[in-house]
Amino acid sequence: MSDDPDLPLPVQAAPDSDPTPGGARRRWRWMVLLPLIPLLILIGGIVGLYFQPPGLRLVFDSTGLTPGAGSSAPIALPPEIRLPADVVETIVPSDVVGLARLMPRGDVITVAPPFGAGDARIAEILVNEGDEVAAHQLLARLDNAAQLQAAVLAAEANVAVREATLAQTEAAIRASRDEAEATLAQAEAAAEEAGSDYARSRTLTDRGIATTTQTDALRTGLRQAELAVARARATLARFSGEDGGAALDIVVARRNLDAARVELTRAESDVIRSEVRAPVAGTILSIDARPGERPPLTGMMQMGDTRQMMAEVEVYQDRIAAVAPGQPVELVASAIGETFLGRVQSIGLTVGRQGLLPDDIAANTDARVVTVLVALEGDRMQTARRYTGLEVVARIDTRPGGAAADPPP
């Protein structure tokens, strides 16, 4: 190798880019992140469809767009509620959708045996399922009826005995009073006669015709006659009730009669322990016991006032503010292919856990809901009377002046 300074130096071209390893890594990182952007957008859309936050609902309400309207198979509806296709096509963002069940007015009533029935068994059932009954109508009899009726007969006999005792006491007192009156009259006559004899004797004694001894004897007789009058008057007063003696006997007899009548009333009221009666007017929905059995703890039968059918709708707590009484409601019963119409009657005052669960019970078992009662209207309510407890889907039209869609023919 030569060290001559006059030799030309080799020329090297500068690289166009940074050949360092750090620049290559940055470019590779961006290339990796670019595909993640569509993935994040997809995840955000899925989260929005699943949770449907208030912001997303506000956007749909303000724009008037319908969730899922641009798809033939929308999935933006509540995931736990499946609506028929014709309902999905007409649903709007302002509609409130919830699960519901059909029930009679006042809900289903459990008919139980009367209080105090004890170990009595069912002797006879007087109605059948589907029968219309009036309030307090006899539905069934228990086998303790004979025992309770015997107690009534015994109480009636006791009342008769007490009535006879009172009559006997009153008759005896009347007889004694009459006798006392006669005795008093006799004593008064004797006293009057003794007084006349004594007065005449004194006159004769004063003239010296009669002796003093005779006058003293007549005075003693007069005194005895006066005492007899006083004694007769006291006896009459006792039987006349003036001193309370004889009257007390009548009072005791009357109180015994009152006690016997109370016992009869109690025995007659105990007879209802052998009778099962309807608490309200309505329809017998089911009979859960048979003659010869003890009435079950869950009740003998179910009944309800099906003349007016209702629907109990569970509305999510974040949607209840839009619901108001009088709003039209459409109830879709997919199980029987029927649609019912009604109006919101009342809104519950408490928030509770969801009681009506869809097929996928793990989806939202802890949802907080408010119960809304809907009164059914129209001719199809007759059909609803046969399906107490049927699960339906309710769509509440919360628009001002809105009207529920006409049910399909």
Secondary structure as UniProt FT lines:
FT   TURN            5..6
FT   HELIX           21..33
FT   TURN            34..35
FT   HELIX           36..51
FT   HELIX           54..63
FT   TURN            67..70
FT   TURN            79..80
FT   HELIX           85..90
FT   TURN            93..94
FT   STRAND          96..111
FT   TURN            115..116
FT   TURN            118..119
FT   STRAND          122..125
FT   TURN            129..130
FT   STRAND          132..133
FT   TURN            135..136
FT   STRAND          138..142
FT   TURN            143..144
FT   HELIX           145..207
FT   HELIX           212..240
FT   HELIX           245..270
FT   HELIX           271..274
FT   STRAND          275..277
FT   STRAND          282..287
FT   TURN            291..292
FT   TURN            297..298
FT   STRAND          301..316
FT   TURN            317..319
FT   HELIX           320..322
FT   TURN            325..326
FT   STRAND          328..333
FT   TURN            334..337
FT   STRAND          338..353
FT   TURN            361..362
FT   TURN            365..366
FT   STRAND          368..377
FT   TURN            379..380
FT   HELIX           381..384
FT   TURN            385..386
FT   TURN            388..389
FT   STRAND          391..396
FT   TURN            400..401
//
